[in-house]
Amino acid sequence: MWVGWGVVGAAMWVVNGVMASAAIQRAGIGVAQAIYSGFSVLVSFLWGAYYFGEPVAHLAGAWASLAVMCVGMATIGLAAALGGQQQQAKDADDSAEKYKARAPAAAPALGAGVCLALYVGFANGSKMVPWKLASLSLEASGGLKGTEYLVSFGVGSAMCTVCVACGYALALRGLGRPLPPLQLETAAGPGLLTGLMWSGGNFCSIRCTEILGLAAGWPLVQAQLLVR
């Protein structure tokens, strides 16, 4: 079944992937992933419990768990940030003047990375909202199954990826910079494997959210917070 909301969800996901890469480049994978994974859980819970009115058996317990998660998220991010700074100091030149010259640039980059990670968390936590809206709009005819939504989402992802890639190429051309090499021999195998793994995980995450709802299902699939 073709639904326009699937393309909306796909566009959110494609743009979010670009933003996540930018966040990791600036803040590091430990800081960025801790922030956007944890924030995704909070945003998804708010969508499900308060906007769509999904039942939550123990609301106080849910909020207590979210508070603990936020503390843990902040601790993980801080530990990763401090570890990165220590490694940078260790690898830097022994000259104090050179290290001081590098230090001021670190704070703006980290701040930009944190802001990008917060955006990624909001968008990722809202990723299943288009499916929910599409399902509600078709409720009279039995709703929209997650597997049906995947068709529109998959086609929309391919379309949006081509648009982003073309836009990036045009931007580089406008700046007078060469296109980066594709590195097909090196990247084709890992890229295909990554795509297959992600597609399987995406299917399971949609089915999980379909069964458990946005308030409980989508937060449960954010286990990448524990692996980096």
C-alpha positions as CSV (number, residue, x, y, z in Angstrom):
1,M,0.0,0.0,0.0
2,W,1.3,3.4,-1.0
3,V,0.9,6.2,1.6
4,G,2.4,9.7,1.5
5,W,3.3,9.6,5.2
6,G,5.8,6.9,4.3
7,V,7.7,9.3,2.2
8,V,7.6,11.9,5.0
9,G,9.0,9.4,7.4
10,A,11.7,8.4,4.9
11,A,12.7,12.1,4.4
12,M,13.0,12.5,8.1
13,W,15.2,9.4,8.3
14,V,17.5,10.4,5.4
15,V,18.1,13.9,6.7
16,N,18.6,12.5,10.2
17,G,21.4,10.2,9.0
18,V,23.3,13.2,7.6
19,M,22.8,15.1,10.8
20,A,23.9,12.1,13.0
21,S,27.1,11.9,11.0
22,A,27.8,15.6,11.5
23,A,27.1,15.3,15.2
24,I,29.5,12.4,15.6
25,Q,32.2,14.2,13.6
26,R,32.0,17.2,16.0
27,A,31.2,15.7,19.3
28,G,32.4,12.1,19.0
29,I,30.3,8.9,18.8
30,G,30.2,8.5,22.6
31,V,28.8,12.0,23.3
32,A,26.5,12.2,20.2
33,Q,25.0,8.7,20.4
34,A,24.4,9.0,24.2
35,I,22.5,12.2,23.6
36,Y,20.4,11.3,20.6
37,S,19.6,7.8,21.7
38,G,18.5,8.9,25.1
39,F,16.6,11.9,23.8
40,S,14.9,9.7,21.3
41,V,13.4,7.6,24.1
42,L,12.0,10.7,25.8
43,V,10.6,12.2,22.7
44,S,8.9,9.0,21.6
45,F,7.4,8.5,25.0
46,L,6.0,12.0,25.0
47,W,4.4,11.4,21.5
48,G,2.9,8.1,22.5
49,A,1.7,8.9,26.0
50,Y,0.6,12.5,25.6
51,Y,-0.1,13.3,22.0
52,F,-1.6,10.0,20.9
53,G,-3.0,9.1,24.3
54,E,-1.5,5.6,24.5
55,P,-2.2,3.9,27.9
56,V,0.8,3.8,30.3
57,A,0.2,1.3,33.2
58,H,2.6,3.1,35.6
59,L,3.1,6.7,34.6
60,A,5.1,7.7,37.7
61,G,7.4,4.7,37.2
62,A,7.8,5.6,33.6
63,W,8.9,9.1,34.5
64,A,11.2,7.9,37.2
65,S,12.8,5.6,34.6
66,L,13.2,8.4,32.2
67,A,14.9,10.5,34.9
68,V,17.3,7.8,35.6
69,M,18.0,7.4,31.9
70,C,18.7,11.1,31.5
71,V,21.2,11.0,34.4
72,G,22.9,8.0,32.8
73,M,22.8,9.6,29.4
74,A,24.5,12.8,30.8
75,T,27.1,10.6,32.6
76,I,27.9,8.6,29.5
77,G,28.3,11.8,27.4
78,L,30.4,13.5,30.0
79,A,32.7,10.4,30.4
80,A,33.1,10.1,26.7
81,A,33.8,13.8,26.3
82,L,36.4,13.8,29.1
83,G,38.0,10.6,27.6
84,G,38.2,12.2,24.2
85,Q,39.9,15.3,25.7
86,Q,42.4,13.2,27.5
87,Q,43.2,11.3,24.4
88,Q,43.5,14.5,22.4
89,A,45.9,15.9,25.0
90,K,47.9,12.7,25.0
91,D,48.2,12.6,21.2
92,A,48.9,16.3,20.9
93,D,52.3,17.8,20.5
94,D,54.2,18.3,23.8
95,S,54.4,22.0,23.0
96,A,52.0,23.9,25.3
97,E,51.6,26.7,22.8
98,K,50.4,24.3,20.1
99,Y,48.0,22.6,22.4
100,K,46.6,25.9,23.6
101,A,46.1,27.0,20.0
102,R,44.0,23.9,19.4
103,A,41.9,24.1,22.6
104,P,39.6,27.0,21.7
105,A,38.3,25.2,18.6
106,A,37.2,22.2,20.6
107,A,34.4,23.9,22.6
108,P,32.5,25.3,19.6
109,A,32.8,22.0,17.8
110,L,31.5,20.1,20.8
111,G,28.6,22.6,21.3
112,A,27.6,22.2,17.6
113,G,27.8,18.5,17.9
114,V,25.5,18.5,21.0
115,C,23.0,20.7,19.2
116,L,23.0,18.4,16.2
117,A,22.6,15.4,18.5
118,L,19.6,16.9,20.2
119,Y,18.0,17.5,16.8
120,V,18.8,13.9,15.8
121,G,17.2,12.7,19.0
122,F,14.0,14.7,18.4
123,A,13.7,13.5,14.8
124,N,14.5,9.9,15.6
125,G,12.0,9.9,18.5
126,S,9.5,11.2,16.0
127,K,10.3,8.8,13.2
128,M,7.3,6.6,13.8
129,V,4.8,9.5,14.1
130,P,4.1,9.5,10.3
131,W,3.2,5.8,10.5
132,K,1.0,6.5,13.4
133,L,-0.8,9.3,11.6
134,A,-1.2,7.2,8.5
135,S,-2.6,4.3,10.5
136,L,-5.1,6.6,12.3
137,S,-6.2,8.1,8.9
138,L,-6.9,4.6,7.7
139,E,-8.4,3.4,10.9
140,A,-11.9,3.0,9.4
141,S,-10.5,0.5,6.9
142,G,-8.5,-1.5,9.4
143,G,-5.5,0.8,9.9
144,L,-2.1,0.5,8.3
145,K,0.2,-2.5,9.1
146,G,3.8,-1.9,9.7
147,T,4.8,-4.1,6.8
148,E,2.5,-2.1,4.4
149,Y,4.1,1.1,5.6
150,L,7.6,-0.3,4.8
151,V,6.8,-0.2,1.1
152,S,6.2,3.6,1.0
153,F,9.1,4.1,3.5
154,G,11.6,2.1,1.4
155,V,10.7,3.8,-1.9
156,G,10.7,7.2,-0.2
157,S,14.1,6.4,1.3
158,A,15.6,5.7,-2.1
159,M,14.1,8.8,-3.6
160,C,15.2,11.1,-0.8
161,T,18.8,9.6,-0.7
162,V,19.2,10.4,-4.5
163,C,17.9,13.9,-3.9
164,V,20.4,14.5,-1.0
165,A,23.3,13.0,-3.0
166,C,22.5,15.2,-6.0
167,G,22.2,18.3,-3.8
168,Y,25.5,17.5,-2.2
169,A,27.2,17.1,-5.6
170,L,25.7,20.4,-6.8
171,A,26.9,22.1,-3.7
172,L,30.4,20.8,-4.2
173,R,30.4,21.9,-7.8
174,G,29.2,25.3,-6.8
175,L,32.0,25.6,-4.4
176,G,34.5,24.5,-7.0
177,R,35.4,21.4,-5.0
178,P,35.8,17.9,-6.6
179,L,33.4,15.1,-5.8
180,P,34.7,12.5,-3.2
181,P,35.7,9.2,-4.7
182,L,33.1,6.4,-4.4
183,Q,35.6,3.8,-3.2
184,L,33.3,1.0,-4.5
185,E,35.8,-1.8,-4.1
186,T,36.3,-0.9,-0.4
187,A,32.8,0.3,0.6
188,A,30.4,-1.9,-1.5
189,G,30.6,-5.0,0.7
190,P,30.5,-3.3,4.2
191,G,27.8,-0.9,2.8
192,L,25.6,-3.7,1.6
193,L,26.0,-5.6,4.9
194,T,25.2,-2.5,6.9
195,G,22.1,-1.9,4.8
196,L,20.9,-5.4,5.2
197,M,21.4,-5.3,9.0
198,W,19.7,-1.9,9.3
199,S,16.8,-3.0,7.2
200,G,16.2,-6.1,9.4
201,G,16.4,-3.9,12.5
202,N,14.1,-1.3,11.0
203,F,11.5,-4.0,10.2
204,C,11.6,-5.3,13.7
205,S,11.5,-1.8,15.2
206,I,8.3,-1.0,13.2
207,R,6.7,-4.2,14.2
208,C,7.7,-3.6,17.9
209,T,6.2,-0.1,17.8
210,E,3.1,-1.4,16.0
211,I,2.5,-3.9,18.8
212,L,3.6,-1.9,21.9
213,G,3.0,1.6,20.7
214,L,5.2,4.7,20.6
215,A,5.4,5.1,24.4
216,A,6.9,1.7,25.0
217,G,7.8,0.1,21.7
218,W,10.1,2.7,20.1
219,P,12.0,3.4,23.4
220,L,12.8,-0.3,23.7
221,V,14.6,-0.4,20.3
222,Q,17.1,2.3,21.3
223,A,19.5,-0.3,22.7
224,Q,22.4,1.3,20.7
225,L,22.7,3.6,23.7
226,L,24.5,0.7,25.4
227,V,26.8,-0.2,22.4
228,R,29.3,2.2,20.8
